[in-house]
Amino acid sequence: VDRAGVVVTRRDAAGEPEALFGPEITRLAMEGERLREATADDGSRRVFAFAPIEAVDGTAMWAVAAVPTDLVEEPVRGLAWRTLGTWGIAIVAMMLGTGFIAEYVLLRRLRALTGAAARLAAGDYRARSGLRAGRDELGDFVGAFDHMAESLEELDRQGAERRRLEEQLRQAQKMEAVGQLAGGVAHDFNNLLTVITGFASLLQLELPPVSEAADDLREILGATDRAAALN
């Protein structure tokens, strides 16, 4: 191609030169482009490759190769589709594998923990996760959860020596109160018996030994002695 964009020589099947490269393509060559997709003079999209040629007489010339864009992109598109297909299959397989791992490793452990926590909240302090502790962060949480459940169970047992002891203490306090009440009543009763016995004895001294009143006083004194003996 010369400076005016005229094809100097061309190799094609027909052997006849064609004006494929107009001023736009010539401008690209003169600006130093090496590879560019552009529209040829016949309206087709082509990929152009440019290489400058130094003529002996200093004439500016370029070697230009033009390939239809479809021919260039076809193998690329095929490779792209194959690559996308491969990656798609790999991604789907990875997602399925991740889902399997999440379902049977992570979610299974989380369900076990959730169930044990629900039982624990309902008051079943014997609830445990049934999982192995350690190895990862969730495993550490499993260990901490089971340890907490064991502590709650122990506190529950202690709350039950303690509730029994408190009940026994209350019963003892009740018995003590009853005993104090009974002691107070007995003391007051003794005081009354003492008064009755004293006045009956004084009356007995003033009455004749043989009389109906003296007999009644002896019955009263006998009754007071029996009451004092009951105390």
Backbone as CSV, one residue per row, in Angstrom:
resi,resn,N_x,N_y,N_z,CA_x,CA_y,CA_z,C_x,C_y,C_z
1,VAL,0.867,-1.180,0.000,0.000,0.000,0.000,0.898,1.221,0.000
2,ASP,0.654,2.119,-0.922,1.481,3.316,-0.944,0.835,4.416,-0.113
3,ARG,1.444,5.620,-0.144,0.997,6.706,0.714,-0.437,7.112,0.409
4,ALA,-0.879,6.926,-0.807,-2.241,7.302,-1.203,-3.248,6.212,-0.889
5,GLY,-2.806,5.058,-0.321,-3.731,3.988,0.009,-4.002,3.056,-1.143
6,VAL,-3.216,3.177,-2.217,-3.418,2.299,-3.365,-2.657,1.008,-3.129
7,VAL,-3.333,-0.108,-3.414,-2.686,-1.410,-3.235,-1.634,-1.568,-4.309
8,VAL,-0.394,-1.702,-3.876,0.701,-1.870,-4.815,0.738,-3.300,-5.320
9,THR,0.636,-4.232,-4.441,0.620,-5.630,-4.855,-0.209,-6.396,-3.843
10,ARG,-0.813,-7.415,-4.311,-1.684,-8.188,-3.444,-1.729,-9.608,-3.926
11,ARG,-1.804,-10.498,-2.921,-1.899,-11.907,-3.277,-3.298,-12.381,-2.938
12,ASP,-4.061,-12.698,-3.963,-5.377,-13.274,-3.719,-5.653,-14.304,-4.795
13,ALA,-6.824,-14.974,-4.589,-7.118,-16.087,-5.503,-7.330,-15.605,-6.927
14,ALA,-7.990,-14.467,-7.096,-8.293,-14.000,-8.447,-7.080,-13.386,-9.139
15,GLY,-6.125,-12.911,-8.336,-4.934,-12.321,-8.937,-5.136,-10.910,-9.390
16,GLU,-6.350,-10.336,-9.158,-6.616,-8.970,-9.584,-6.562,-8.058,-8.354
17,PRO,-5.915,-6.890,-8.416,-5.876,-5.972,-7.269,-7.247,-5.373,-7.004
18,GLU,-7.567,-5.150,-5.731,-8.828,-4.538,-5.313,-8.505,-3.412,-4.329
19,ALA,-9.313,-2.364,-4.366,-9.088,-1.222,-3.477,-9.792,-1.485,-2.138
20,LEU,-9.173,-2.329,-1.304,-9.745,-2.655,-0.002,-9.376,-1.627,1.054
21,PHE,-8.275,-0.925,0.835,-7.759,-0.049,1.874,-7.875,1.390,1.415
22,GLY,-8.779,2.113,2.056,-8.974,3.513,1.722,-8.181,4.414,2.643
23,PRO,-8.497,5.684,2.716,-7.751,6.652,3.523,-7.741,6.308,5.012
24,GLU,-8.843,5.748,5.571,-8.886,5.427,6.997,-7.837,4.401,7.363
25,ILE,-7.724,3.340,6.537,-6.754,2.291,6.812,-5.337,2.843,6.638
26,THR,-5.139,3.689,5.617,-3.836,4.300,5.406,-3.437,5.163,6.590
27,ARG,-4.415,5.899,7.160,-4.130,6.733,8.327,-3.692,5.877,9.519
28,LEU,-4.349,4.766,9.688,-3.966,3.887,10.792,-2.535,3.383,10.629
29,ALA,-2.182,3.048,9.387,-0.830,2.557,9.125,0.200,3.653,9.375
30,MET,-0.093,4.876,8.930,0.851,5.967,9.078,0.982,6.394,10.552
31,GLU,-0.067,6.177,11.366,0.001,6.533,12.782,0.742,5.482,13.613
32,GLY,1.175,4.423,12.947,1.984,3.433,13.641,1.187,2.293,14.255
33,GLU,-0.088,2.151,13.881,-0.858,1.019,14.401,-0.234,-0.296,13.940
34,ARG,-0.322,-1.270,14.787,0.194,-2.594,14.431,-0.934,-3.600,14.239
35,LEU,-1.995,-3.454,15.032,-3.119,-4.393,14.931,-4.375,-3.634,15.311
36,ARG,-5.363,-3.663,14.416,-6.599,-2.905,14.673,-7.744,-3.509,13.878
37,GLU,-8.929,-3.585,14.540,-10.130,-3.983,13.818,-10.757,-2.728,13.240
38,ALA,-11.100,-2.790,11.965,-11.677,-1.625,11.291,-12.554,-2.101,10.141
39,THR,-13.252,-1.118,9.532,-14.132,-1.429,8.404,-13.391,-1.170,7.104
40,ALA,-13.355,-2.198,6.271,-12.689,-2.060,4.970,-13.572,-1.257,4.016
41,ASP,-13.004,-0.904,2.875,-13.760,-0.112,1.901,-14.975,-0.846,1.370
42,ASP,-14.958,-2.191,1.447,-16.119,-2.936,0.941,-17.188,-3.095,2.023
43,GLY,-16.983,-2.454,3.187,-17.980,-2.492,4.251,-17.838,-3.651,5.217
44,SER,-16.910,-4.552,5.002,-16.739,-5.701,5.889,-15.843,-5.339,7.071
45,ARG,-16.086,-5.973,8.208,-15.241,-5.777,9.383,-14.069,-6.738,9.296
46,ARG,-12.871,-6.187,9.444,-11.671,-6.992,9.330,-10.681,-6.610,10.423
47,VAL,-9.801,-7.535,10.695,-8.689,-7.282,11.601,-7.469,-6.997,10.739
48,PHE,-6.893,-5.803,10.904,-5.781,-5.372,10.079,-4.483,-5.452,10.886
49,ALA,-3.448,-5.963,10.230,-2.099,-5.967,10.800,-1.212,-5.141,9.873
50,PHE,-0.422,-4.219,10.458,0.384,-3.291,9.675,1.870,-3.526,9.973
51,ALA,2.682,-3.424,8.944,4.141,-3.492,9.099,4.773,-2.530,8.099
52,PRO,5.565,-1.549,8.584,6.192,-0.593,7.657,7.304,-1.264,6.840
53,ILE,7.472,-0.802,5.603,8.526,-1.328,4.706,9.379,-0.144,4.240
54,GLU,10.661,-0.246,4.431,11.563,0.800,3.971,12.004,0.479,2.535
55,ALA,11.523,1.277,1.593,11.916,1.062,0.189,13.316,1.632,-0.041
56,VAL,13.957,1.136,-1.100,15.324,1.569,-1.402,15.355,3.061,-1.723
57,ASP,14.350,3.532,-2.405,14.342,4.941,-2.781,13.667,5.833,-1.748
58,GLY,13.349,5.276,-0.571,12.740,6.063,0.499,11.249,6.189,0.418
59,THR,10.626,5.515,-0.522,9.165,5.572,-0.624,8.540,4.928,0.603
60,ALA,7.529,5.601,1.183,6.838,5.061,2.359,5.860,3.997,1.918
61,MET,6.049,2.788,2.423,5.179,1.671,2.067,4.882,0.843,3.329
62,TRP,3.775,0.126,3.283,3.378,-0.739,4.396,2.876,-2.071,3.859
63,ALA,3.193,-3.077,4.584,2.591,-4.381,4.305,1.383,-4.509,5.216
64,VAL,0.214,-4.801,4.628,-1.035,-4.877,5.386,-1.672,-6.235,5.159
65,ALA,-1.999,-6.895,6.272,-2.728,-8.165,6.200,-4.102,-7.939,6.804
66,ALA,-5.148,-8.346,6.094,-6.521,-8.151,6.566,-7.234,-9.496,6.592
67,VAL,-7.788,-9.819,7.740,-8.516,-11.085,7.912,-9.915,-10.735,8.385
68,PRO,-10.958,-11.332,7.808,-12.313,-11.063,8.285,-12.438,-11.319,9.792
69,THR,-13.140,-10.416,10.457,-13.260,-10.513,11.916,-13.882,-11.839,12.348
70,ASP,-14.866,-12.309,11.594,-15.521,-13.573,11.963,-14.531,-14.725,12.012
71,LEU,-13.586,-14.751,11.055,-12.604,-15.833,11.038,-11.678,-15.775,12.258
72,VAL,-11.401,-14.527,12.701,-10.545,-14.376,13.876,-11.295,-14.747,15.161
73,GLU,-12.557,-14.292,15.243,-13.309,-14.482,16.486,-13.882,-15.873,16.645
74,GLU,-14.064,-16.583,15.549,-14.709,-17.902,15.643,-13.983,-18.858,16.576
75,PRO,-12.651,-19.069,16.407,-11.988,-19.963,17.348,-11.955,-19.409,18.769
76,VAL,-11.898,-18.047,18.859,-11.904,-17.446,20.202,-13.238,-17.688,20.888
77,ARG,-14.329,-17.501,20.081,-15.656,-17.751,20.654,-15.807,-19.209,21.072
78,GLY,-15.309,-20.106,20.239,-15.386,-21.517,20.597,-14.625,-21.820,21.876
79,LEU,-13.411,-21.232,21.957,-12.617,-21.438,23.170,-13.307,-20.819,24.384
80,ALA,-13.912,-19.637,24.161,-14.595,-18.978,25.266,-15.766,-19.810,25.761
81,TRP,-16.550,-20.350,24.803,-17.681,-21.175,25.213,-17.225,-22.435,25.933
82,ARG,-16.158,-23.031,25.412,-15.648,-24.239,26.088,-15.135,-23.898,27.490
83,THR,-14.439,-22.736,27.572,-13.939,-22.324,28.889,-15.074,-22.037,29.853
84,LEU,-16.092,-21.299,29.337,-17.234,-20.997,30.194,-17.961,-22.261,30.622
85,GLY,-18.094,-23.197,29.673,-18.746,-24.453,30.021,-17.989,-25.216,31.086
86,THR,-16.647,-25.249,30.918,-15.836,-25.953,31.917,-15.947,-25.300,33.278
87,TRP,-15.841,-23.951,33.262,-15.957,-23.242,34.536,-17.347,-23.393,35.136
88,GLY,-18.368,-23.378,34.276,-19.733,-23.552,34.779,-19.916,-24.889,35.463
89,ILE,-19.412,-25.940,34.804,-19.512,-27.273,35.413,-18.747,-27.315,36.730
90,ALA,-17.547,-26.701,36.729,-16.745,-26.697,37.956,-17.447,-25.935,39.073
91,ILE,-18.064,-24.790,38.718,-18.757,-23.994,39.737,-19.960,-24.735,40.292
92,VAL,-20.734,-25.366,39.387,-21.894,-26.127,39.849,-21.469,-27.270,40.755
93,ALA,-20.396,-27.979,40.329,-19.896,-29.074,41.166,-19.425,-28.562,42.519
94,MET,-18.741,-27.406,42.505,-18.263,-26.841,43.758,-19.426,-26.435,44.652
95,MET,-20.477,-25.838,44.040,-21.640,-25.444,44.832,-22.338,-26.649,45.424
96,LEU,-22.471,-27.701,44.605,-23.099,-28.914,45.119,-22.278,-29.516,46.245
97,GLY,-20.945,-29.526,46.041,-20.079,-30.062,47.089,-20.147,-29.237,48.351
98,THR,-20.158,-27.897,48.168,-20.264,-27.020,49.338,-21.592,-27.211,50.044
99,GLY,-22.673,-27.353,49.254,-23.976,-27.597,49.864,-24.006,-28.898,50.635
100,PHE,-23.381,-29.917,50.066,-23.321,-31.212,50.764,-22.572,-31.077,52.083
101,ILE,-21.417,-30.401,52.027,-20.628,-30.224,53.249,-21.408,-29.397,54.269
102,ALA,-22.052,-28.317,53.788,-22.800,-27.475,54.715,-23.954,-28.237,55.347
103,GLU,-24.613,-29.085,54.541,-25.778,-29.820,55.043,-25.388,-30.880,56.053
104,TYR,-24.392,-31.670,55.691,-24.079,-32.836,56.517,-23.002,-32.573,57.556
105,VAL,-22.320,-31.457,57.482,-21.285,-31.165,58.471,-21.702,-29.992,59.353
106,LEU,-22.006,-28.867,58.740,-22.300,-27.667,59.517,-23.737,-27.653,60.024
107,LEU,-24.709,-27.812,59.090,-26.102,-27.713,59.496,-26.493,-28.820,60.455
108,ARG,-25.940,-30.012,60.278,-26.256,-31.106,61.193,-25.824,-30.760,62.608
109,ARG,-24.642,-30.158,62.738,-24.155,-29.785,64.065,-24.977,-28.642,64.650
110,LEU,-25.353,-27.687,63.786,-26.166,-26.581,64.281,-27.540,-27.059,64.744
111,ARG,-28.138,-28.024,64.005,-29.432,-28.560,64.429,-29.316,-29.265,65.768
112,ALA,-28.224,-30.030,65.946,-28.023,-30.709,67.228,-27.892,-29.710,68.365
113,LEU,-27.149,-28.634,68.143,-26.992,-27.606,69.168,-28.321,-26.910,69.463
114,THR,-29.082,-26.610,68.402,-30.367,-25.931,68.592,-31.324,-26.799,69.396
115,GLY,-31.381,-28.098,69.069,-32.254,-29.001,69.807,-31.862,-29.114,71.267
116,ALA,-30.555,-29.233,71.527,-30.087,-29.330,72.911,-30.383,-28.039,73.672
117,ALA,-30.214,-26.892,73.015,-30.501,-25.608,73.669,-31.983,-25.479,74.008
118,ALA,-32.861,-25.973,73.123,-34.299,-25.922,73.398,-34.656,-26.789,74.602
119,ARG,-34.067,-27.972,74.685,-34.320,-28.848,75.844,-33.797,-28.218,77.130
120,LEU,-32.631,-27.578,77.027,-32.048,-26.934,78.199,-32.932,-25.787,78.679
121,ALA,-33.459,-25.010,77.726,-34.334,-23.891,78.087,-35.634,-24.372,78.711
122,ALA,-36.068,-25.598,78.337,-37.297,-26.160,78.895,-37.092,-26.761,80.281
123,GLY,-35.853,-26.760,80.769,-35.586,-27.270,82.112,-34.960,-28.639,82.157
124,ASP,-34.650,-29.213,80.975,-33.997,-30.521,80.951,-32.486,-30.302,81.009
125,TYR,-31.935,-30.292,82.227,-30.517,-29.990,82.400,-29.616,-31.176,82.062
126,ARG,-30.203,-32.278,81.650,-29.405,-33.407,81.178,-29.158,-33.339,79.668
127,ALA,-29.685,-32.306,79.024,-29.531,-32.171,77.571,-28.074,-31.922,77.209
128,ARG,-27.597,-32.619,76.179,-26.249,-32.443,75.654,-26.330,-32.421,74.128
129,SER,-25.313,-31.820,73.490,-25.313,-31.741,72.025,-25.035,-33.087,71.376
130,GLY,-24.279,-33.949,72.034,-23.912,-35.226,71.445,-22.860,-35.112,70.362
131,LEU,-22.190,-33.957,70.263,-21.180,-33.723,69.229,-19.791,-33.743,69.841
132,ARG,-18.806,-33.920,68.981,-17.421,-33.917,69.428,-16.926,-32.487,69.539
133,ALA,-16.268,-32.187,70.635,-15.773,-30.831,70.862,-14.401,-30.648,70.229
134,GLY,-14.011,-29.358,70.052,-12.675,-29.044,69.560,-12.570,-29.081,68.047
135,ARG,-11.335,-28.977,67.563,-10.965,-29.034,66.137,-11.268,-27.758,65.360
136,ASP,-12.348,-27.054,65.659,-12.643,-25.801,64.963,-13.439,-24.911,65.914
137,GLU,-13.813,-23.716,65.425,-14.514,-22.771,66.283,-15.864,-23.323,66.720
138,LEU,-16.586,-23.982,65.798,-17.863,-24.563,66.179,-17.662,-25.673,67.191
139,GLY,-16.583,-26.445,67.022,-16.276,-27.492,67.994,-15.992,-26.912,69.365
140,ASP,-15.300,-25.764,69.414,-15.060,-25.094,70.693,-16.374,-24.656,71.325
141,PHE,-17.288,-24.177,70.483,-18.592,-23.765,70.995,-19.370,-24.967,71.532
142,VAL,-19.253,-26.108,70.847,-19.907,-27.335,71.311,-19.397,-27.702,72.702
143,GLY,-18.061,-27.659,72.879,-17.486,-27.977,74.180,-17.976,-27.031,75.264
144,ALA,-18.031,-25.735,74.955,-18.497,-24.751,75.932,-19.966,-24.967,76.280
145,PHE,-20.773,-25.320,75.270,-22.202,-25.552,75.511,-22.408,-26.747,76.434
146,ASP,-21.745,-27.863,76.144,-21.907,-29.051,76.983,-21.411,-28.795,78.408
147,HIS,-20.315,-28.045,78.535,-19.812,-27.721,79.872,-20.834,-26.871,80.635
148,MET,-21.471,-25.931,79.941,-22.496,-25.103,80.573,-23.669,-25.964,81.029
149,ALA,-24.081,-26.939,80.179,-25.181,-27.823,80.543,-24.842,-28.652,81.777
150,GLU,-23.609,-29.147,81.845,-23.182,-29.917,83.021,-23.217,-29.048,84.276
151,SER,-22.770,-27.802,84.164,-22.795,-26.895,85.312,-24.218,-26.624,85.772
152,LEU,-25.135,-26.426,84.818,-26.529,-26.187,85.177,-27.145,-27.408,85.846
153,GLU,-26.790,-28.591,85.349,-27.306,-29.812,85.973,-26.807,-29.943,87.409
154,GLU,-25.527,-29.641,87.635,-24.970,-29.708,88.983,-25.634,-28.686,89.902
155,LEU,-25.851,-27.468,89.391,-26.528,-26.452,90.192,-27.960,-26.868,90.513
156,ASP,-28.612,-27.528,89.554,-29.972,-27.992,89.793,-29.997,-29.041,90.896
157,ARG,-29.004,-29.969,90.876,-28.927,-30.969,91.937,-28.684,-30.304,93.291
158,GLN,-27.771,-29.352,93.315,-27.499,-28.642,94.561,-28.718,-27.855,95.028
159,GLY,-29.447,-27.288,94.100,-30.646,-26.538,94.448,-31.708,-27.432,95.056
160,ALA,-31.790,-28.745,94.575,-32.790,-29.663,95.107,-32.420,-30.020,96.543
161,GLU,-30.397,-30.434,98.249,-29.917,-30.862,99.521,-30.511,-30.066,100.554
162,ARG,-30.324,-28.396,98.719,-30.613,-27.131,99.439,-32.109,-26.969,99.745
163,ARG,-33.049,-27.220,98.689,-34.486,-27.088,98.939,-34.965,-28.043,100.020
164,ARG,-34.429,-29.292,100.045,-34.808,-30.244,101.088,-34.353,-29.760,102.464
165,LEU,-33.130,-29.231,102.541,-32.632,-28.722,103.824,-33.458,-27.534,104.310
166,GLU,-33.843,-26.661,103.359,-34.651,-25.520,103.745,-36.010,-25.963,104.277
167,GLU,-36.586,-27.001,103.646,-37.869,-27.517,104.119,-37.734,-28.123,105.512
168,GLN,-36.650,-28.892,105.733,-36.416,-29.462,107.056,-36.209,-28.370,108.102
169,LEU,-35.493,-27.310,107.715,-35.289,-26.204,108.640,-36.602,-25.534,108.993
170,ARG,-37.479,-25.348,107.993,-38.781,-24.743,108.271,-39.611,-25.606,109.210
171,GLN,-39.565,-26.933,108.989,-40.297,-27.834,109.880,-39.744,-27.753,111.305
172,ALA,-38.402,-27.714,111.411,-37.796,-27.622,112.740,-38.179,-26.323,113.421
173,GLN,-38.204,-25.230,112.641,-38.597,-23.941,113.214,-40.049,-23.965,113.683
174,LYS,-40.905,-24.655,112.896,-42.302,-24.775,113.322,-42.415,-25.555,114.624
175,MET,-41.672,-26.671,114.696,-41.701,-27.479,115.917,-41.172,-26.686,117.102
176,GLU,-40.125,-25.894,116.855,-39.574,-25.077,117.929,-40.603,-24.056,118.416
177,ALA,-41.331,-23.452,117.470,-42.357,-22.472,117.848,-43.462,-23.132,118.653
178,VAL,-43.858,-24.345,118.216,-44.897,-25.074,118.952,-44.404,-25.412,120.360
179,GLY,-43.102,-25.834,120.439,-42.543,-26.150,121.753,-42.509,-24.944,122.667
180,GLN,-42.135,-23.798,122.099,-42.111,-22.580,122.910,-43.518,-22.218,123.385
181,LEU,-44.494,-22.386,122.495,-45.875,-22.100,122.867,-46.345,-23.033,123.972
182,ALA,-46.010,-24.323,123.775,-46.421,-25.305,124.793,-45.752,-25.006,126.126
183,GLY,-44.456,-24.632,126.088,-43.757,-24.302,127.328,-44.387,-23.117,128.031
184,GLY,-44.771,-22.102,127.244,-45.412,-20.932,127.844,-46.752,-21.273,128.460
185,VAL,-47.533,-22.113,127.739,-48.842,-22.525,128.268,-48.667,-23.333,129.554
186,ALA,-47.642,-24.248,129.535,-47.391,-25.061,130.735,-46.977,-24.191,131.914
187,HIS,-46.175,-23.183,131.671,-45.753,-22.291,132.748,-46.944,-21.542,133.340
188,ASP,-47.784,-21.004,132.453,-48.977,-20.304,132.923,-49.910,-21.245,133.668
189,PHE,-50.015,-22.485,133.151,-50.881,-23.471,133.790,-50.365,-23.798,135.191
190,ASN,-49.040,-23.945,135.296,-48.452,-24.211,136.612,-48.717,-23.064,137.587
191,ASN,-48.625,-21.846,137.082,-48.910,-20.696,137.937,-50.348,-20.735,138.448
192,LEU,-51.280,-21.089,137.544,-52.678,-21.184,137.962,-52.881,-22.297,138.987
193,LEU,-52.212,-23.448,138.725,-52.324,-24.553,139.684,-51.767,-24.165,141.047
194,THR,-50.671,-23.398,141.022,-50.071,-22.953,142.296,-51.039,-22.072,143.079
195,VAL,-51.713,-21.166,142.358,-52.675,-20.284,143.013,-53.830,-21.098,143.583
196,ILE,-54.347,-22.033,142.768,-55.479,-22.856,143.216,-55.082,-23.692,144.431
197,THR,-53.891,-24.312,144.348,-53.423,-25.149,145.459,-53.230,-24.316,146.730
198,GLY,-52.683,-23.113,146.580,-52.437,-22.257,147.742,-53.727,-21.854,148.436
199,PHE,-54.688,-21.358,147.652,-55.945,-20.938,148.275,-56.719,-22.114,148.840
200,ALA,-56.647,-23.279,148.139,-57.338,-24.471,148.658,-56.716,-24.924,149.963
201,SER,-55.407,-24.837,150.068,-54.724,-25.228,151.313,-55.102,-24.282,152.449
202,LEU,-55.186,-22.986,152.179,-55.586,-22.029,153.202,-57.009,-22.289,153.687
203,LEU,-57.904,-22.578,152.748,-59.287,-22.891,153.122,-59.344,-24.170,153.938
204,GLN,-58.528,-25.135,153.579,-58.526,-26.412,154.312,-58.141,-26.208,155.771
205,LEU,-57.228,-25.261,156.022,-56.811,-24.993,157.389,-57.940,-24.361,158.215
206,GLU,-58.826,-23.632,157.582,-59.895,-22.940,158.290,-61.139,-23.804,158.481
207,LEU,-61.255,-24.922,157.768,-62.445,-25.758,157.874,-62.212,-26.904,158.837
208,PRO,-63.280,-27.364,159.440,-63.141,-28.551,160.294,-62.716,-29.749,159.435
209,PRO,-61.885,-30.648,159.979,-61.418,-31.782,159.194,-62.554,-32.652,158.681
210,VAL,-63.610,-32.750,159.491,-64.718,-33.592,159.046,-65.845,-32.666,158.662
211,SER,-65.961,-32.468,157.363,-67.064,-31.671,156.846,-67.137,-31.894,155.339
212,GLU,-68.313,-31.562,154.823,-68.494,-31.751,153.368,-67.572,-30.821,152.579
213,ALA,-67.368,-29.617,153.050,-66.497,-28.666,152.355,-65.061,-29.132,152.392
214,ALA,-64.639,-29.729,153.533,-63.265,-30.233,153.619,-63.038,-31.351,152.626
215,ASP,-64.062,-32.205,152.454,-63.942,-33.281,151.450,-63.797,-32.701,150.043
216,ASP,-64.571,-31.649,149.780,-64.470,-31.023,148.437,-63.083,-30.409,148.211
217,LEU,-62.537,-29.800,149.246,-61.204,-29.210,149.094,-60.142,-30.277,148.854
218,ARG,-60.313,-31.440,149.563,-59.355,-32.523,149.331,-59.421,-33.008,147.878
219,GLU,-60.636,-33.042,147.295,-60.776,-33.433,145.877,-60.086,-32.406,144.960
220,ILE,-60.252,-31.123,145.349,-59.616,-30.063,144.534,-58.102,-30.179,144.605
221,LEU,-57.573,-30.396,145.791,-56.118,-30.518,145.934,-55.597,-31.757,145.217
222,GLY,-56.353,-32.851,145.267,-55.926,-34.048,144.544,-55.892,-33.828,143.040
223,ALA,-56.888,-33.087,142.568,-56.930,-32.805,141.126,-55.755,-31.906,140.709
224,THR,-55.428,-30.927,141.539,-54.300,-30.056,141.208,-52.984,-30.822,141.213
225,ASP,-52.867,-31.783,142.162,-51.623,-32.594,142.182,-51.512,-33.422,140.906
226,ARG,-52.659,-33.994,140.464,-52.641,-34.808,139.240,-52.311,-33.911,138.012
227,ALA,-52.867,-32.717,138.003,-52.587,-31.806,136.875,-51.126,-31.401,136.851
228,ALA,-50.542,-31.179,138.065,-49.126,-30.826,138.120,-48.270,-31.983,137.649
229,ALA,-48.699,-33.223,137.974,-47.933,-34.390,137.527,-47.971,-34.538,135.999
230,LEU,-49.109,-34.170,135.370,-49.210,-34.207,133.881,-48.241,-33.233,133.245
231,ASN,-47.983,-32.134,133.882,-47.088,-31.106,133.355,-45.664,-31.594,133.366
